[in-house]
Amino acid sequence: MLATRNLGTEGLAVSDIGLGCMGMSFAYGPAERDEAEAIKTIHRALELGCTFFDTAEAYGPYTNEELLGRALHDRRDQAVIATKFGFTFGNDGSIAGVDSRPENVRKAVEGSLQRLKTDRIDLLYQHRLDPNVPIEETVGAMADLVREGKVLYLGLSEVGEETIRRAHTIHRISALQSEYSLWERNLEPAIIPLLRELGIGIVPFAPLGRGFLTGAVTRAEEYPEGDYRRGDPRYQGENFDANMRAASIVSEIASRHDATPAQIALAWLLHKGPDIVPIPGTKRLRYVEENVGASKIGLTVEDMATLDAALAPDKISGPRYNERQAAMVNR
């Protein structure tokens, strides 16, 4: 069974490894989606002590929240549900822009509550900063929903130091969700020290390097249309070759611990601090069991130093986002 960690200082307690649900209905090709398997995976996660489930209105859009609602409707009190708002969508469901005006915050939350079949959202994130709306106004609207009992705790995603400080003065922020893993360390120089100064927890998404750290990946062009990996710069050309070389050390250390590379990547995060709760995404029963097993792995000081050095930022090739996605990150 997993242990419990606290995110922030307001009392949000979650399992020390969560479950990212996005891939169950979004980001991969339709052929890889299997709702029955996804629901079994969610239920198995609960049995293993994984209580922290991550979704968003953008995943689908909407269909991922609906899936999680169906899976947890009779087990709601066993789960901590995190969801996100802040995007607008075109007629085809694609992301068209951002909207964090207070009236849209409320509208988005009402929709999420309905789709999730619940009366409260445990952790509500702004998915991406809206440059046209002061963060104080957005967090003020989120805080109103806390006072009404529709939301319990607040979070932000992919924002920078100034935004975090300004938001925190309006209402205490419990968690920052951002990409953080062995192969993406952008939080370390400034963001993590600030979060620890303010008492804000860290929820790394893509903790397995978008699957790269598992070793079970192929080149971008080998993935089908609709799979996000086709457009990931780190999966392309010479970047792919360089990153495979860097990631090979994860497999080497895994063999020493009789573990999988994914378990080593997650264990590295857990060893980085008690305020870090990774949310590896999976849609398969066997992988949630594997991921939960990472909590039992004790990495040595030497292991940590070797991993830090082998996958230092200068060893990783290519940007983490394409140009359009990078423009939405507030750094």
C-alpha positions as CSV (number, residue, x, y, z in Angstrom):
1,M,0.0,0.0,0.0
2,L,1.1,3.5,-0.7
3,A,2.0,6.0,2.0
4,T,0.4,9.5,2.3
5,R,2.0,12.8,1.5
6,N,0.7,16.4,2.1
7,L,0.4,18.9,-0.6
8,G,0.5,22.4,0.7
9,T,-0.3,23.5,4.3
10,E,-4.1,23.5,4.2
11,G,-4.5,19.7,4.9
12,L,-4.6,18.1,1.4
13,A,-3.4,14.6,1.9
14,V,-2.9,12.2,-1.0
15,S,-1.2,9.0,-1.9
16,D,2.5,9.5,-2.6
17,I,2.0,8.4,-6.2
18,G,-1.1,9.4,-8.1
19,L,-2.7,8.4,-11.4
20,G,-2.8,10.6,-14.4
21,C,-5.9,9.7,-16.4
22,M,-5.4,11.8,-19.5
23,G,-4.2,9.0,-21.7
24,M,-7.4,7.0,-21.1
25,S,-9.3,9.2,-23.5
26,F,-6.9,11.8,-24.9
27,A,-3.5,12.3,-26.5
28,Y,-3.0,8.8,-27.9
29,G,-4.7,7.3,-31.0
30,P,-8.3,6.0,-30.8
31,A,-7.1,2.4,-31.2
32,E,-5.3,2.6,-27.9
33,R,-8.4,3.6,-25.9
34,D,-10.3,0.9,-23.9
35,E,-12.8,2.2,-21.4
36,A,-13.3,-1.1,-19.7
37,E,-9.6,-1.5,-19.1
38,A,-9.3,2.1,-18.0
39,I,-12.0,1.6,-15.3
40,K,-10.4,-1.6,-14.1
41,T,-7.1,0.4,-13.9
42,I,-8.8,3.1,-11.8
43,H,-10.3,0.5,-9.5
44,R,-7.1,-1.4,-9.1
45,A,-5.3,1.9,-8.3
46,L,-7.7,2.4,-5.4
47,E,-7.1,-1.2,-4.2
48,L,-3.3,-0.5,-4.1
49,G,-3.8,2.7,-2.1
50,C,-3.5,5.1,-4.9
51,T,-6.1,7.7,-4.1
52,F,-5.1,10.7,-6.2
53,F,-6.6,11.0,-9.7
54,D,-5.8,13.7,-12.2
55,T,-8.0,14.8,-15.1
56,A,-9.1,18.0,-16.8
57,E,-11.9,19.4,-18.9
58,A,-9.5,19.7,-21.8
59,Y,-8.9,15.9,-21.9
60,G,-11.3,14.9,-24.7
61,P,-12.5,17.6,-24.2
62,Y,-14.8,16.6,-21.4
63,T,-14.7,12.8,-22.0
64,N,-12.0,12.1,-19.5
65,E,-13.9,13.7,-16.6
66,E,-16.9,11.7,-17.7
67,L,-14.9,8.5,-17.6
68,L,-13.5,9.2,-14.2
69,G,-17.0,10.1,-13.0
70,R,-18.3,6.7,-14.1
71,A,-15.4,4.9,-12.5
72,L,-15.6,6.6,-9.1
73,H,-19.3,7.3,-8.7
74,D,-19.8,4.6,-6.1
75,R,-16.3,5.1,-4.6
76,R,-16.1,8.8,-4.4
77,D,-15.1,9.0,-0.7
78,Q,-12.1,6.8,-1.4
79,A,-10.6,9.2,-4.0
80,V,-9.0,12.7,-4.2
81,I,-10.0,14.1,-7.6
82,A,-8.0,16.9,-9.2
83,T,-9.2,18.6,-12.4
84,K,-8.3,21.7,-14.4
85,F,-10.0,24.5,-16.3
86,G,-8.9,27.4,-18.5
87,F,-9.1,26.4,-22.2
88,T,-11.6,27.2,-24.8
89,F,-12.4,24.7,-27.6
90,G,-13.3,24.8,-31.3
91,N,-16.2,22.9,-32.8
92,D,-13.9,19.9,-33.5
93,G,-12.9,19.8,-29.8
94,S,-9.4,21.2,-30.4
95,I,-8.0,23.8,-28.0
96,A,-8.8,27.2,-29.4
97,G,-7.4,29.5,-26.7
98,V,-7.5,30.3,-22.9
99,D,-10.2,31.9,-20.8
100,S,-9.8,32.4,-17.0
101,R,-12.3,35.1,-16.5
102,P,-14.2,34.7,-13.3
103,E,-17.5,33.8,-15.1
104,N,-15.8,31.1,-17.0
105,V,-14.1,29.7,-13.9
106,R,-17.6,29.2,-12.4
107,K,-19.0,27.8,-15.6
108,A,-16.1,25.3,-16.0
109,V,-16.4,24.1,-12.4
110,E,-20.2,23.5,-12.7
111,G,-19.5,21.5,-15.8
112,S,-16.8,19.5,-14.2
113,L,-18.9,18.7,-11.1
114,Q,-21.7,17.4,-13.4
115,R,-19.3,15.2,-15.5
116,L,-17.5,13.9,-12.4
117,K,-20.8,13.0,-10.7
118,T,-19.7,14.7,-7.5
119,D,-20.5,17.6,-5.3
120,R,-17.0,18.8,-4.8
121,I,-13.6,19.0,-6.6
122,D,-10.8,18.2,-4.2
123,L,-8.1,20.1,-6.1
124,L,-8.8,22.7,-8.8
125,Y,-6.0,23.9,-11.0
126,Q,-5.9,26.7,-13.5
127,H,-4.6,24.7,-16.5
128,R,-2.7,27.5,-18.2
129,L,-2.3,31.2,-17.4
130,D,-4.6,33.5,-19.2
131,P,-2.5,36.6,-20.1
132,N,-5.6,38.7,-20.5
133,V,-7.0,38.1,-17.0
134,P,-5.0,39.2,-13.8
135,I,-4.2,36.1,-11.8
136,E,-5.8,37.8,-8.8
137,E,-9.2,37.8,-10.5
138,T,-8.9,34.2,-11.5
139,V,-7.8,33.0,-8.0
140,G,-10.4,35.2,-6.4
141,A,-13.1,33.4,-8.4
142,M,-11.6,30.0,-7.4
143,A,-11.5,31.1,-3.8
144,D,-15.2,31.9,-4.0
145,L,-15.9,28.3,-5.0
146,V,-13.9,27.1,-2.0
147,R,-16.0,29.2,0.3
148,E,-19.1,27.6,-1.3
149,G,-17.8,24.1,-0.7
150,K,-17.6,23.2,-4.4
151,V,-13.8,23.2,-4.4
152,L,-11.6,22.2,-1.4
153,Y,-8.0,23.2,-2.5
154,L,-6.5,25.3,-5.2
155,G,-3.6,24.7,-7.6
156,L,-1.8,26.2,-10.6
157,S,-0.1,24.6,-13.6
158,E,3.0,25.6,-15.6
159,V,3.3,29.1,-14.2
160,G,6.3,31.2,-13.1
161,E,7.5,32.7,-9.9
162,E,5.7,36.1,-10.1
163,T,2.4,34.4,-10.9
164,I,2.8,32.0,-8.0
165,R,3.5,34.7,-5.5
166,R,0.6,36.9,-6.6
167,A,-1.8,34.0,-6.6
168,H,-0.7,32.9,-3.1
169,T,-1.6,36.3,-1.7
170,I,-5.2,35.9,-2.7
171,H,-5.7,32.3,-1.5
172,R,-3.2,29.7,-0.3
173,I,-2.2,27.5,-3.2
174,S,-1.7,23.9,-2.3
175,A,0.0,22.5,-5.4
176,L,1.8,23.4,-8.6
177,Q,1.4,20.9,-11.4
178,S,4.2,21.1,-13.9
179,E,6.4,18.8,-15.9
180,Y,9.3,17.5,-13.8
181,S,11.3,14.4,-14.2
182,L,14.8,13.0,-14.6
183,W,14.8,14.4,-18.1
184,E,13.0,17.7,-17.5
185,R,14.5,19.7,-14.6
186,N,13.3,23.3,-15.4
187,L,11.7,23.6,-12.0
188,E,14.9,23.2,-10.0
189,P,16.7,26.5,-10.3
190,A,13.9,28.9,-9.1
191,I,10.5,27.3,-8.9
192,I,11.1,24.5,-6.4
193,P,12.9,26.8,-3.9
194,L,9.9,29.2,-4.1
195,L,7.3,26.5,-3.6
196,R,9.2,25.3,-0.5
197,E,9.4,28.9,0.8
198,L,5.6,29.2,0.4
199,G,4.7,25.7,1.5
200,I,3.3,24.6,-1.9
201,G,3.4,21.0,-3.0
202,I,4.7,19.8,-6.3
203,V,2.8,17.5,-8.7
204,P,5.0,16.4,-11.6
205,F,3.2,15.4,-14.7
206,A,5.0,13.3,-17.3
207,P,7.2,11.9,-14.6
208,L,8.4,9.2,-16.9
209,G,9.6,11.7,-19.5
210,R,6.5,11.2,-21.6
211,G,7.3,7.5,-21.7
212,F,10.9,8.0,-22.8
213,L,12.4,6.9,-19.5
214,T,10.7,3.5,-19.7
215,G,12.9,2.6,-22.6
216,A,9.8,1.3,-24.5
217,V,9.6,4.0,-27.1
218,T,10.2,4.4,-30.8
219,R,10.8,7.4,-33.2
220,A,8.2,10.0,-33.7
221,E,7.3,9.0,-37.2
222,E,6.4,5.5,-36.1
223,Y,3.5,6.6,-34.0
224,P,0.0,7.0,-35.7
225,E,-1.7,10.3,-36.4
226,G,-3.4,11.7,-33.3
227,D,-0.6,10.4,-31.0
228,Y,1.1,13.4,-29.3
229,R,4.5,11.7,-29.7
230,R,4.5,12.3,-33.4
231,G,4.9,16.0,-32.7
232,D,7.2,15.8,-29.6
233,P,10.6,17.3,-30.5
234,R,12.5,15.0,-28.2
235,Y,11.2,12.0,-30.2
236,Q,12.5,13.3,-33.5
237,G,15.7,12.8,-35.5
238,E,19.0,13.2,-33.7
239,N,17.2,14.3,-30.5
240,F,15.8,10.8,-30.2
241,D,19.2,9.2,-30.5
242,A,20.8,11.5,-28.0
243,N,18.0,11.0,-25.5
244,M,18.0,7.2,-25.8
245,R,21.7,7.3,-24.9
246,A,21.0,9.5,-21.8
247,A,18.1,7.4,-20.7
248,S,20.1,4.2,-20.9
249,I,21.6,4.8,-17.4
250,V,18.0,4.5,-15.9
251,S,17.9,0.9,-17.3
252,E,21.3,0.2,-15.8
253,I,20.3,1.2,-12.3
254,A,17.0,-0.6,-12.7
255,S,18.8,-3.8,-13.3
256,R,20.8,-3.3,-10.0
257,H,17.5,-2.9,-8.0
258,D,15.6,-5.7,-9.8
259,A,13.2,-2.9,-10.9
260,T,11.9,-1.5,-14.1
261,P,13.2,1.8,-15.6
262,A,9.8,3.4,-14.9
263,Q,10.1,2.5,-11.2
264,I,13.5,4.1,-11.0
265,A,12.3,7.3,-12.6
266,L,9.4,7.5,-10.1
267,A,11.7,6.6,-7.2
268,W,14.0,9.4,-8.1
269,L,11.2,11.9,-7.8
270,L,10.0,10.5,-4.5
271,H,13.6,10.8,-3.1
272,K,13.7,14.5,-4.2
273,G,11.4,15.5,-1.3
274,P,8.3,14.6,0.7
275,D,6.4,17.4,-1.0
276,I,6.5,15.8,-4.4
277,V,3.7,13.6,-5.7
278,P,4.2,12.3,-9.2
279,I,1.1,11.4,-11.3
280,P,2.3,8.9,-13.9
281,G,-0.3,8.4,-16.6
282,T,-1.4,5.0,-17.7
283,K,-4.4,3.3,-19.2
284,R,-3.3,-0.3,-18.4
285,L,-3.8,-2.4,-15.3
286,R,-0.3,-3.8,-15.3
287,Y,1.4,-0.4,-15.5
288,V,-0.5,1.0,-12.5
289,E,0.7,-2.0,-10.5
290,E,4.3,-1.4,-11.7
291,N,4.1,2.3,-10.9
292,V,2.9,1.8,-7.4
293,G,5.8,-0.6,-6.8
294,A,8.2,2.4,-7.2
295,S,7.4,3.5,-3.6
296,K,9.3,0.5,-2.2
297,I,12.5,1.2,-4.0
298,G,15.3,2.8,-1.9
299,L,17.8,4.6,-4.1
300,T,21.3,5.2,-2.6
301,V,23.0,8.6,-2.6
302,E,25.3,7.2,-5.3
303,D,22.3,6.2,-7.4
304,M,20.8,9.7,-7.1
305,A,24.1,11.4,-8.1
306,T,24.5,9.1,-11.1
307,L,21.0,9.7,-12.3
308,D,21.3,13.5,-11.8
309,A,24.5,13.6,-13.8
310,A,23.5,11.3,-16.6
311,L,20.3,13.1,-17.3
312,A,21.4,16.7,-16.5
313,P,19.7,19.3,-18.7
314,D,22.7,19.6,-21.0
315,K,22.5,15.9,-21.7
316,I,18.9,16.1,-23.0
317,S,18.3,17.0,-26.6
318,G,15.4,19.1,-28.0
319,P,12.8,21.3,-26.3
320,R,10.1,19.7,-24.3
321,Y,7.3,21.4,-26.2
322,N,6.7,22.5,-29.8
323,E,6.5,26.2,-30.4
324,R,2.7,26.4,-30.0
325,Q,2.6,24.5,-26.7
326,A,5.6,26.4,-25.3
327,A,3.8,29.7,-25.9
328,M,1.2,28.6,-23.3
329,V,3.8,28.1,-20.5
330,N,4.2,31.1,-18.1
331,R,8.0,31.1,-17.4
